[in-house]
Amino acid sequence: MSKQEVILCESLETSLDRAIKKCPHDKLFILTDEHTQQLCLPALKEISYLKDAIEICIGPEDVHKTLDTLASVWMTLSEKGATRHSLLINLGGGMVTDLGGFAAATFKRGISYINIPTTLLAMVDASVGGKTGINFNGLKNEIGSFAPADCVLIETEFLRSLDAHNFFSGYAEMLKHGLISNKAHWAELLNFDTSTIDYSYLKQLVGQSVQVKEDIVEQDPLEHGIRKALNLGHTVGHAFESLALAENRPVLHGYAVVWGIVCELYLSHLKIGFPKNTMRQTIQFIKENYGAFTFDCKQYERLYAFMTHDKKNTSDTINFTLLKDIGDICINQTTNKDTIFEMLDFYRECMGI
Ligand SMILES: O=C(O)C(=O)C[C@@H](O)[C@H](O)[C@H](O)COP(=O)(O)O
């Protein structure tokens, strides 16, 4: 798998110009969702060579990360005459870059694509590293492929118009990167003033966060080993997210991830001695900024069933990514069902639900 180029833009237009020249193409397509079509596409359409790009617009948010939406993208590509040499630009949050990336990876067995993430979550996580896909059968990213974009262009100016919920959703993945990398970065994230955002400092933090992800992906692009570190919080987080979707009360991905982190730090503490004080400080930050996902013990079996579908699992075993300490990662950690239920008890008690 070729290493993808990730650029923290000084000028989106200049970086895009360079990226497009590196991807010779016959036709150019731009995929947006209904939000980015309104808010972000107009700026891009001012660029002369993008004026005639063929637009594809899909419904927003995770509820649209479906086979039907994917089919609608394939259909437009096909009807508008896309060839093996066409280029797709994905302009949007993680849903657009995941689904658009998968559409590109599969259309005529693969066409080139460029990601322009517009949310914090997509900038620091979803658009980088080549995981593409859709939800299926009520399960998160059940169908997908590893197919890195030719280029990822990160323009942090888009963050100025991001609402607070989407800001914190992306910040969750940054916090995860802090936990799996080093104490200094983790502390910096806990101390960042999220009430009055300093955007130039945020850009610097975004750069650091992307670097954490790129370093890991470079070592293990196909997630045979250390890449599982990037899945911290996701075994339980995806279960929360799937339950929430099934119950028609969808939550943003990053929120599910931090709630998953609360659970998995508890497991880390219980099984491999993650320091109690660091766990408490992290959970306090999460409680203050994210609130809590609510469920009761009658839903434990259902949550457990979702966890049995996690992609890190082998045979019938649920494999967690846990931490001995910040930056000290232990992959493929197993436990029994009783302990998983005890972890859910801990979550409910400490989050006050
Ligand atoms: O890039 C990775 O590897 C990750 O696991 C990053 C996650 O934050 C991201 O949500 C990813 O899409 C989850 O992948 P999945 O394999 O658990 O579906």
The ligand as an SDF file (V2000), in Angstrom:
LIG
                    3D

 18 17  0  0  0  0  0  0  0  0999 V2000
   -7.4810    4.3800   11.5690 O   0  0  0  0  0  0  0  0  0  0  0  0
   -7.6790    3.4630   12.3650 C   0  0  0  0  0  0  0  0  0  0  0  0
   -7.0770    2.3970   12.3110 O   0  0  0  0  0  0  0  0  0  0  0  0
   -8.6880    3.6000   13.4120 C   0  0  0  0  0  0  0  0  0  0  0  0
   -9.0700    2.6190   14.0450 O   0  0  0  0  0  0  0  0  0  0  0  0
   -9.2100    4.9720   13.6730 C   0  0  0  0  0  0  0  0  0  0  0  0
  -10.6000    5.0340   14.2400 C   0  0  0  0  0  0  0  0  0  0  0  0
  -10.6570    6.2100   15.0210 O   0  0  0  0  0  0  0  0  0  0  0  0
  -11.6580    5.1320   13.1620 C   0  0  0  0  0  0  0  0  0  0  0  0
  -12.9150    5.4100   13.7390 O   0  0  0  0  0  0  0  0  0  0  0  0
  -11.7910    3.9040   12.3030 C   0  0  0  0  0  0  0  0  0  0  0  0
  -12.5800    4.1610   11.1930 O   0  0  0  0  0  0  0  0  0  0  0  0
  -12.3980    2.7290   13.0180 C   0  0  0  0  0  0  0  0  0  0  0  0
  -12.1550    1.6110   12.2590 O   0  0  0  0  0  0  0  0  0  0  0  0
  -12.7900    0.2090   12.5200 P   0  0  0  0  0  0  0  0  0  0  0  0
  -11.8390   -0.7170   11.8400 O   0  0  0  0  0  0  0  0  0  0  0  0
  -12.8700   -0.0340   14.0040 O   0  0  0  0  0  0  0  0  0  0  0  0
  -14.1350    0.2310   11.9000 O   0  0  0  0  0  0  0  0  0  0  0  0
  1  2  2  0
  2  3  1  0
  2  4  1  0
  4  5  2  0
  4  6  1  0
  6  7  1  0
  7  8  1  0
  7  9  1  0
  9 10  1  0
  9 11  1  0
 11 12  1  0
 11 13  1  0
 13 14  1  0
 14 15  1  0
 15 16  2  0
 15 17  1  0
 15 18  1  0
M  END
$$$$
